[in-house]
């Protein structure tokens, strides 16, 4: 898929509007799930900002993992959004109520199969922040450990470990058949989601 995606990116850089639409259709679902875990109900707005910057800066993309490049833009936009929220009063948006979850999933692999649903994204948002982002980047966006590590500014081994721990936690939650209540982390007053930007992340231009 990476090779095919690179060809689409090249066509989009040459002004092929259909190629750009294909990039959007390919990446938007995963980006939206990722952003939902970071900024909640504002994910659509942040995704729109992301695609505006992707369209503006596409000709500056010089190769590599395009998904990682796009997700880095999305993450920077999300962090900008959270910083703006912290500077003004806001009403926290509660994590969506979880629907019934299957009771026969007791492994990390089986947990990963459910990550495309809204209830699963809400569940991921209850994980420790480092594990939540690692799971989202690896299992939802589809980045390899090296690409995810570049997005997060961490070592690949640390990302693998965080993703594995996150999936194991999800497996345990899914495996109890929903009998154990899941309490989302309570945002501090005036703050957004509790997934902080690492020191190296700078606000995106524009």
Buried (B, 14 or more C-beta within 10 A) or exposed (E): EEEEBBEBBEBBBEEEEEBBEBBBEBBBEBBBBBBBBBBBEBBEEBBEBBBEBBEEBBEEBEEEBBBBBBBBBBBBBBBBBBEEBEEEEBEBEEBBEBEEBEEEBEBBEBBBBBBEBEBBBBBBBBBBBBBBBBBBBBBBBBBBBEBBBBBBEBEBEBBBBBBBBBBBBBBBBBBBEBEEEBEBEEBEEEEBBBBEBEEEBEEBEE
